């Protein structure tokens, strides 16, 4: 498969270039012990800060991460363009390339945080994961509860009243419980070190016939439970497998190369903050080798639960000593037919997925099967051994 994830600098970087505080990771092929490097992304290039902060989590734990990173000069490594060009090639440890900007943090995710995607989860459940019946069930659901639940606050009195109506009709489900009930759905999207970065292949299981990308805002939360920055994410989703049973969520969500984060974390500073996150729109484009094209968007202004409420529902005292990255869910649920009338969208191997926001740049990946994506071999033990070999662990 020929990779087609080449990006221009204009696409890759935010609209304001490197005016914000951008934190990334790259693979450093040089020296006796090649390994990951924590870098600041600046107009002048990538600057290594690993000697001070061996992990991204160490940066996020600073009292003021953005100020600390800006005050740290670091060592020039390469231009952004050099690393970007290498990241569009098949993954190789012999070149300097971008990695996911996350290391020892747990990768968590929230689901059913938008009313539109909540309805799609109910459709998956009622069709038992069979895409051919989605159109009919979608029409049946909207006839019962409508197609616009925007503004309905989960756990509120109106939401609980709707719950009772739906239960009386026999329509209540696990997805409606977390969509309009008081408790958010929170799950582990991928193991620690399990995310892929910009330019990498993303994986769908070869036995899945109904799946899609999920463009999401990913919150960077430190060990104190403070949200200090955000990144872009693709929460690759297997709709047929989850549709058979909500208890198959792990198989639908956690597979080799099924979680993409990047291209960097934009730390909160004077140029960018949580209020900007709340108003973000993520633009998604999918381009297939068959000429199929899909556009969509994820409007954070339509989220049912505030991002910081999702953080509060995820964290508990003394539970995440290394912090966590939190996918916040998506409004996007594609229904545009691809292979058959009424079947909606599903990925083909070779699809190029681009997720972009003006504050966060662009995350670009190409789809393959999880079983044939490059095997994930550099885990937590490999990272600790590598940092020790390089004399970076105190």
C-alpha positions, 0 to 999 in steps of 0.5 A: 500500500502506497502511503498518501499522508503527505502534508504541507506545513500550512496544513500541519501547523495551526493557523497561527503557526508556532505562535502558541506553545506546542509540545511534541514527541519525535523518534530520534534515530541518532546516537548509540541508543535511538529513542523518543525525544520530547520536543518544543515545536517552534518557528525555528524548528524542533528543540529537544528538552528531554534532558530536563523532561524525559517524558511528556508527562513530566512537562505537563506536571510543571506548575505552569507547563507552557511557561516552563516549555517557553523558558527552556531553550533546548537543543535544535534537532531538525526543522519541522519540515524535515520531521514532517516529510519523514512522518509521511513515509512508512514508519522507520527507526532510521529516520527522525519522525513525529510520534504521538505526543503522549507517553506514560499517560493512560489513554481514556475516552468518553462516549455518547457525549453528543446527542447525534452520535448517541442516536447512532449508537442506539441504531447500532444496538438495535440493528445488532451491528448490521449496517444494512438495517441502519436506515430503517431503524434511524427513521424509526428512532427519529419518529419516536424521539426526534432528531434534535436533542441539542440543549438537553442536559444529561441528568437534568429533570427534562432528561430524566422525564424523557428517560421515563417516556422511553422506558415506557415505550421499551426504548431504553438502552445502555447508550441512552443511559450514558447519553442523557443520564447523570453518569458519563461513559468513560473507558480506556481507549488504548494501553499506555504507549499504545497511540500512533502519531501523525502520518502513521497507519491506523488500524481497523480489524479485518473482520469488521464490515462497518466502521468509521473514524471519530474526530475528537478533541483530546484533553491533556490532564496532568497528575494533579487533575489539571487540564493543561492542553489539548490535541487532536485524536481519531478514536477509530470505531468498529460499529458492527462489533460494538453494535452486537453488544455494548460489552464488546466495546473493548474489541471495537475500540482497542486494537493495534494502531486503532488510536491516533493522537497528534500532531502535538499538544497545544498547551494553554497559554495567553494565546489559547485556553479552555474557552477556545476548546469549547468553541472548536470545530474539527473538520474531517475529510476521508479520501478513498482510492475508489474516489469516494470522499467524505466530509464531516465536522465535530462542533464542540459547542454542541457537546452535552457535557462540558469538557471539564465535567468529563475530566471530573468524571474520569479522575478520582483521588490518587488514581492517575499518578502519570496523568491521562489523555482524554478523548471527549467524544464526537458529534460525527457519525457518517451516514453517507452511503458508500458501498450499498444504498442504506448501508452508510459509510465504512472504511476501505483500506487505503483511506486517508483521514485528515482531522484539522482545527485552526488551533491544533493543526492537522492529524493525518493517517491512512487506514489499514487492517490492524493485523497488518499495521506495524506491530506495536513493540515499544512499550513502557518497559522499552521506554524505561530501559531506553531512557536509562541507557541514555542516562535520562532517569534520575 
